[in-house]
């Protein structure tokens, strides 16, 4: 009678659910990882649409008929200084006279000056000079036309880039976290291969990413501050470490007949067949 096959892994929220990916297929892990990446990227796009996009719409109204950047210099014929748009999350201001006023109370402030664009946040200030080779038309007519023509493609592109970056980040972080996973598994004498340790490590990063997305949602509805969001991003690695340590405890114990020096990339059935063939007394 054949043993009943275990159910394929499907949820990366519990320690047992994360551990199940160690014995699952790579395709199953990629499908679950893709779903989580879509959720996380959708949260980022929602935040952009609700927190930052209104500022850009306000700025379109304030743009003059003649404005732009030419040879590293801001050209502006509208009123100055002016706050082009502001929410609690983002503030966009301009001062063609070169002073640092006006200021905004947003978590991130972008100030356009004659020769630089200045970013201000909790991390301090950063000023970047306009590239000398740039020629950008910032007139209201040109920017509005460009935005109406490209906004859908921009959102699709951001979605594709966001999902791709999250997948690559998860794979790379999994390579780093796979070593402590494999170490814990060996110390606990669990049934774990090198490939299984990598799959478990990648799955361990999924609940940490969902936690950050939850913090972004709370930040977007003003339930947590920017500092709370930054703390949640830092706690991402702490959550990953917790799953890396505790998930291997949910793996089955290694059978006594399993060789410690077996090739972790060789399927178990094939490895067992080799062991039997090497034993001259095997029936």
C-alpha positions in Angstrom: 0.0 0.0 0.0 1.5 3.4 -1.0 1.9 6.0 1.6 -0.5 9.0 1.3 1.2 12.0 -0.3 1.4 15.0 1.9 -0.5 18.1 0.9 1.5 20.7 -1.1 2.6 23.8 0.9 0.3 26.8 0.3 0.6 29.3 3.2 3.8 30.9 4.6 2.3 32.4 7.8 2.9 29.7 10.4 6.1 27.9 11.3 4.7 24.7 10.0 3.5 26.3 6.8 6.9 27.8 6.2 8.7 24.5 7.0 6.5 22.6 4.5 8.1 24.5 1.6 11.4 22.7 2.4 9.9 19.4 1.0 7.7 21.1 -1.6 8.6 21.8 -5.2 10.3 24.9 -6.5 7.3 25.7 -8.7 4.9 25.7 -5.7 7.3 28.1 -3.9 7.5 30.4 -6.9 3.7 30.6 -7.3 3.2 31.5 -3.6 6.0 34.0 -3.7 4.5 35.6 -6.8 1.1 36.0 -5.1 2.8 37.6 -2.1 4.9 39.9 -4.3 1.7 41.0 -6.2 0.0 41.8 -2.9 3.0 43.8 -1.6 3.5 45.7 -4.8 -0.2 46.5 -5.0 0.0 48.0 -1.5 2.9 50.2 -2.6 0.9 51.4 -5.7 -2.1 52.0 -3.5 0.0 54.2 -1.2 1.4 56.1 -4.2 -2.1 56.7 -5.5 -3.6 57.9 -2.2 -0.6 59.6 -0.6 1.6 61.0 -3.4 -0.6 61.2 -6.5 -2.8 64.0 -5.1 0.3 66.2 -4.6 1.2 65.7 -8.3 -2.3 66.6 -9.4 -2.1 69.8 -7.3 1.3 70.6 -8.8 -0.1 70.4 -12.3 -2.5 73.2 -11.5 0.3 75.4 -10.2 2.6 74.9 -13.2 3.0 78.0 -15.4 2.8 78.1 -19.2 6.6 78.5 -19.4 8.9 76.4 -17.1 11.6 73.8 -17.5 15.2 72.8 -16.8 17.9 73.7 -19.2 21.7 73.3 -18.9 21.4 72.6 -15.2 19.3 75.7 -14.5 15.7 75.9 -13.5 13.6 78.2 -15.7 10.4 79.4 -14.0 8.0 82.2 -14.9 5.3 81.5 -12.3 4.9 82.9 -8.8 7.7 82.1 -6.4 8.2 80.9 -3.7 5.2 78.5 -3.9 4.0 75.2 -2.4 3.0 73.2 -5.5 1.3 70.5 -3.5 1.3 69.0 0.0 -0.2 66.2 2.1 1.0 64.8 5.4 3.2 62.3 3.4 4.7 64.4 0.6 5.3 68.1 0.0 6.4 69.7 -3.2 7.7 73.3 -3.2 9.6 75.7 -5.4 11.7 78.8 -4.9 13.2 80.3 -8.0 15.2 82.8 -5.8 17.4 80.1 -4.3 16.4 80.3 -0.7 15.2 77.4 1.3 11.7 78.8 1.9 8.8 77.9 1.7 8.8 74.8 3.9 6.2 72.1 4.3 5.3 69.8 7.2 5.2 66.7 5.1 7.2 63.6 6.0 9.1 64.0 2.7 9.7 67.4 1.3 11.0 68.1 -2.3 12.1 71.6 -2.9 13.1 72.8 -6.3 15.7 75.6 -6.4 17.5 77.3 -9.3 20.3 74.7 -9.5 19.4 71.8 -7.2 16.5 69.7 -6.0 16.5 69.2 -2.2 15.0 66.3 -0.4 14.2 66.6 3.4 13.0 63.9 5.7 13.8 62.2 9.1 17.1 61.2 7.6 18.2 64.8 7.0 18.7 66.7 3.8 20.0 65.7 0.4 20.6 68.1 -2.5 21.2 67.0 -6.1 22.2 69.2 -8.9 20.3 69.1 -12.1 22.2 67.3 -14.8 23.9 69.8 -17.1 22.8 67.9 -20.2 19.1 67.8 -19.3 16.5 69.8 -21.2 13.1 69.2 -19.6 9.9 71.0 -20.5 7.9 71.6 -17.3 5.1 73.7 -18.8 1.6 72.9 -17.7 0.5 71.9 -21.1 3.4 69.5 -21.8 3.4 67.8 -18.4 -0.4 67.4 -18.4 -0.3 65.9 -21.9 2.6 63.5 -21.0 0.8 62.4 -17.8 -2.5 61.6 -19.5 -0.7 59.6 -22.2 1.6 57.6 -20.0 -0.1 57.2 -16.6 -1.6 53.7 -17.3 1.7 52.4 -18.8 3.5 53.9 -15.8 1.4 52.0 -13.3 1.8 48.7 -15.2 5.5 49.3 -15.5 5.8 50.0 -11.7 3.8 46.8 -11.0 6.1 44.7 -13.2 9.3 46.2 -11.8 8.0 46.0 -8.2 7.1 42.3 -8.5 10.4 41.5 -10.2 12.5 43.3 -7.6 10.6 41.6 -4.7 11.2 38.2 -6.3 14.9 38.8 -6.8 15.3 40.3 -3.3 13.6 37.2 -1.8 15.8 34.8 -3.7 19.0 36.7 -2.7 17.9 37.0 0.9 17.1 33.3 0.8 20.7 32.4 -0.2 22.0 34.3 2.9 19.4 32.8 5.3 19.7 29.3 4.0 22.9 28.7 5.9 21.5 29.3 9.4 18.4 27.2 8.4 20.6 24.3 7.3 22.7 24.7 10.5 19.6 24.6 12.7 18.2 21.6 10.8 21.4 19.7 11.2 21.6 20.4 14.9 18.0 19.2 15.4 18.7 16.2 13.1 15.8 17.2 10.8 15.2 15.9 7.3 16.6 18.8 5.4 18.7 19.2 2.2 20.6 22.3 1.0 17.9 23.0 -1.6 15.2 22.6 1.0 16.9 25.0 3.3 16.9 27.6 0.6 13.2 27.1 -0.1 12.4 27.4 3.6 14.5 30.5 3.9 12.8 32.1 0.9 9.4 31.2 2.4 10.5 32.6 5.8 10.9 36.1 4.1 7.3 36.1 2.9 5.5 36.8 6.3 8.2 39.4 7.0 7.3 41.2 3.7 3.6 41.0 4.5 4.2 42.6 7.9 5.9 45.6 6.1 3.0 45.9 3.7 0.6 46.0 6.7 2.7 48.8 8.2 2.5 50.7 4.9 -1.3 50.3 5.0 -1.5 51.6 8.5 0.8 54.5 7.6 -1.3 55.3 4.6 -4.4 55.7 6.8 -2.5 57.7 9.4 -2.6 54.9 12.0 1.2 54.8 12.4 3.8 57.5 12.0 6.8 57.5 9.6 9.0 56.4 12.5 6.7 53.5 13.1 6.9 52.5 9.5 10.7 52.7 9.6 10.7 50.5 12.7 8.5 48.0 10.9 11.0 47.9 8.0 13.8 47.2 10.4 11.8 44.5 12.2 11.5 42.8 8.9 14.8 41.1 9.5 13.9 40.2 13.1 10.7 38.4 11.8 12.8 36.6 9.2 15.2 35.5 11.9 12.4 34.1 14.1 11.0 32.0 11.2 14.5 30.9 10.3 15.1 29.6 13.8 11.7 28.1 14.7 10.4 26.8 11.3 13.0 23.9 11.1 11.6 22.6 14.4 8.5 21.6 12.4 10.4 19.4 10.0 10.3 15.6 10.4 13.2 14.0 12.0 15.9 12.4 9.8 15.6 8.6 9.6 18.4 6.6 10.9 19.1 5.0 7.5 19.7 8.4 5.9 23.4 9.0 5.2 24.8 12.3 6.6 27.1 12.6 3.5 24.4 12.1 1.0 24.2 14.5 -1.9 21.4 17.0 -1.0 20.7 17.6 -4.6 20.0 14.0 -5.5 16.4 12.8 -5.1 15.8 10.6 -2.1 14.5 7.6 -4.1 17.6 7.7 -6.3 19.9 8.0 -3.3 18.3 5.1 -1.6 18.6 3.0 -4.7 22.4 3.7 -4.8 22.7 2.7 -1.2 21.0 -0.6 -1.8 23.2 -1.3 -4.8 26.4 -0.6 -2.9 25.4 -3.2 -0.1 26.5 -6.7 -1.3 24.2 -8.4 1.2 21.1 -6.5 0.1 18.3 -8.7 -1.4 
